[in-house]
């Protein structure tokens, strides 16, 4: 078995800043994407089917939006990496068909403005840089305020022809049946829209619709799963016992990955790993994450001040975002718009800084995945899909240690997508009720969104339990 994509290549040259085209829906591009969507869905993404639970919730949400009763934001989980493409297929193809099957005709084909991290077109490549703005996608920064993006999102949320869609986790979270963290962006955008509509005296309500994303594999995937576990073992030098179970093999692989990574950081970066005593896997993984973050921060001269950065110290993902920004800023040089006009020495030093930044960012890429991992999450009697999810994450962890990133993520094909539309949340009603206001209201709404996602996850678990 081999990964679906080629290994990411190191970057060794500085680049001029990449300016995306203006985000504006091009109907011809969207129509072409819809035309090729089935081929893309089955052949490239490897899905065999898509099931939408509670389709009436998404249909009603779009009906109310089209008829001017609401402004809509779709908040979807992001556990695997291909959710944006999956949601585009759901909205552009499945939703249209499901509505017509029920005798409903939308006034136009459903679409959405997807919000994505600014870095996606940087590591994604030329095609992504061309496509994203032409389907109305909007880039955002995690570490700095970008007035143009915020203004664009706020305008589209209030007056756009299509709803907004985003992953409130902020990035891939690598676990489908746990909810590690939610950022406040989704509810904040909705709250802005409530304010903007009220200022104009408009009657529309603002609705937030959660959608949980899950993959399933049938029993025939067991062989491919075993091959993937074998690939992890070979990479780590693990020789499993002849009668070892999948659970035992993955457990041994986890220990081997930890040990190799600890030796690497202890030898080359003077990290005190493993910690003294008899640390648990969780403690060892936490120590590894801190070693990787500290190594990258030191290389980029990103200091953590005791007073100012107390909150930052305790939020590893915010530290990941900051390191990522520093790395891309050294590769795509905002201060050097004309790379070809530089003297040879300055160009050579810019290239050197870019290459060093790429390698330093490998520490960040490790934590980008490792923060979400729990080596003790998998239980022996867990279903096949959680074994697959675990094996994919362990392979990904090995790949990150080898210098890879999300582009190198391996996935077992012939999978089935199950999307659960949660109960819609009326942000307008909730903000008008007595209770917390301002930042406290945002936190309260975010907690409600978490509960909505948790309800979707519990529904999946109950469905599996009941056969």
C-alpha positions, 0 to 999 in steps of 0.5 A, spaced: 500 500 500 502 507 498 500 514 499 495 517 494 499 523 493 507 524 492 511 526 498 511 534 499 517 537 496 522 542 500 521 549 498 528 552 497 527 558 494 523 565 496 517 567 492 514 574 491 507 574 495 502 571 491 496 575 490 489 571 489 484 574 484 478 577 487 473 572 490 467 572 486 463 567 483 464 565 476 457 561 474 461 557 468 467 555 473 461 553 478 457 549 473 464 546 470 465 543 477 458 541 478 459 537 472 465 533 474 463 533 481 461 525 481 468 523 477 471 527 482 467 525 488 468 517 486 475 517 483 479 522 486 476 522 493 475 515 493 467 515 496 462 510 494 456 514 497 454 519 501 448 519 506 445 525 509 441 524 515 435 529 516 436 532 509 429 536 511 434 541 515 438 543 510 433 543 505 429 547 509 435 552 511 436 553 503 428 554 502 428 559 508 434 563 505 432 563 498 425 566 500 428 571 504 426 569 511 433 568 513 441 569 513 445 562 513 451 560 515 453 552 515 458 550 520 461 543 518 466 538 522 473 538 519 476 531 522 479 528 515 481 533 511 476 533 505 470 536 508 470 542 504 470 538 497 465 533 500 460 539 502 461 542 496 458 536 493 453 535 498 450 542 496 451 543 489 449 536 487 446 532 493 441 537 495 439 539 489 437 532 487 434 531 494 429 537 494 427 535 487 425 528 489 421 531 495 417 535 489 421 542 491 424 546 486 429 551 488 429 558 484 437 557 483 442 551 484 445 551 491 452 554 492 456 557 498 461 561 499 467 557 503 471 560 508 478 557 508 485 559 511 490 563 507 495 558 507 491 553 503 492 556 496 500 556 498 501 549 499 495 547 495 498 549 488 496 553 482 490 549 481 487 551 488 489 558 487 486 559 480 479 555 483 478 558 490 476 565 488 472 563 482 467 559 486 467 565 491 471 562 497 474 567 502 481 566 505 482 568 512 488 569 517 488 566 524 494 570 527 492 577 524 486 581 522 485 582 515 480 588 514 479 586 506 477 579 508 472 581 514 469 586 510 468 581 505 465 575 509 460 580 513 458 583 506 456 576 504 453 574 510 448 580 510 447 580 502 450 575 499 446 570 494 449 564 497 450 562 504 457 562 508 460 555 509 466 554 514 469 549 519 469 552 526 474 548 528 479 552 524 483 546 521 483 539 520 482 536 527 483 528 525 478 525 530 470 524 528 467 522 534 470 527 539 470 535 539 477 537 541 476 545 540 471 550 536 474 557 534 469 562 535 469 565 528 462 562 526 458 564 531 462 571 531 460 572 523 453 570 525 453 575 531 455 581 526 450 579 521 444 580 527 447 587 528 448 589 521 441 587 519 438 590 526 442 597 524 438 596 517 431 594 520 431 588 516 427 582 518 431 576 516 433 571 522 440 569 522 441 561 522 447 557 524 446 550 521 451 545 524 453 539 520 457 533 522 461 529 518 463 521 518 466 516 514 465 509 514 468 503 511 465 496 509 468 489 512 472 489 505 476 494 507 479 490 513 485 487 508 487 495 506 487 497 513 492 491 515 496 493 509 496 500 512 498 498 519 504 493 516 506 499 512 507 503 519 510 497 522 515 497 517 517 504 517 518 504 525 522 497 525 516 494 528 516 486 528 509 484 530 508 477 534 505 472 529 498 472 532 498 480 534 491 483 533 490 490 530 489 493 537 496 490 539 499 492 533 497 499 533 499 500 540 506 497 539 506 502 533 504 508 537 510 506 542 515 506 537 513 512 534 513 516 540 520 513 542 523 514 535 521 522 535 523 522 543 530 520 541 530 525 535 528 531 539 533 529 545 539 528 540 538 534 536 534 539 539 537 538 547 530 536 549 529 532 556 525 526 553 522 522 555 520 525 562 523 523 568 520 517 572 515 513 568 511 518 564 504 515 561 503 516 553 499 522 554 505 525 558 510 523 553 506 526 547 505 532 551 512 533 552 514 531 544 509 537 542 512 542 547 519 540 544 517 541 537 513 547 538 519 550 542 524 548 537 520 552 532 519 558 536 526 559 538 528 558 530 523 563 528 525 568 534 518 567 537 518 569 544 513 568 549 513 573 554 510 571 561 505 576 562 503 578 555 502 571 552 500 567 558 493 565 554 498 563 548 502 559 552 496 554 554 494 554 547 498 550 542 494 551 536 495 558 537 502 557 537 501 552 531 498 558 527 503 563 529 509 559 527 505 557 520 505 564 519 512 566 520 514 560 516 510 562 510 512 570 511 519 567 510 517 564 504 512 568 500 516 575 502 511 581 502 517 585 503 520 583 496 515 584 491 520 583 485 525 577 487 528 577 480 530 584 481 534 583 487 542 582 487 545 575 487 547 575 494 540 578 497 537 573 492 541 567 495 540 569 502 532 570 501 532 563 498 536 560 504 531 564 509 526 560 505 529 553 505 530 554 513 523 556 514 520 550 510 524 545 515 523 549 521 516 549 519 516 541 519 516 542 527 509 545 526 506 540 522 508 535 527 504 538 532 498 540 527 497 533 527 499 531 534 495 536 538 489 532 536 492 525 537 490 521 543 494 514 543 489 511 548 483 513 545 482 507 541 479 501 545 479 494 543 472 493 541 471 499 537 468 499 530 472 498 524 472 506 522 475 508 528 481 503 527 481 506 520 481 513 523 487 511 528 491 507 523 491 513 518 493 518 523 499 514 525 501 513 518 500 521 518 504 522 524 510 518 521 509 522 515 510 528 519 516 526 522 519 524 515 518 532 513 511 531 510 504 535 511 497 534 510 498 533 502 501 527 504 495 524 508 494 517 506 486 515 506 483 508 505 479 509 499 472 506 497 469 509 503 462 512 505 460 519 507 455 520 512 453 527 514 448 529 520 445 535 519 444 538 526 438 542 529 439 549 526 440 554 531 437 561 531 442 566 533 437 572 532 433 569 537 438 567 542 441 574 542 435 577 543 433 573 549 435 575 556 442 573 558 449 574 557 451 579 552 458 581 548 463 576 548 459 572 554 454 571 548 459 569 543 462 564 548 455 561 550 453 561 543 459 557 541 458 552 547 451 551 544 454 549 537 459 544 541 452 541 544 449 541 537 455 537 534 456 532 540 448 531 539 450 529 532 456 524 534 451 521 539 446 520 534 452 516 530 454 512 536 447 510 537 445 508 530 452 504 530 450 501 537 443 499 534 445 496 528 
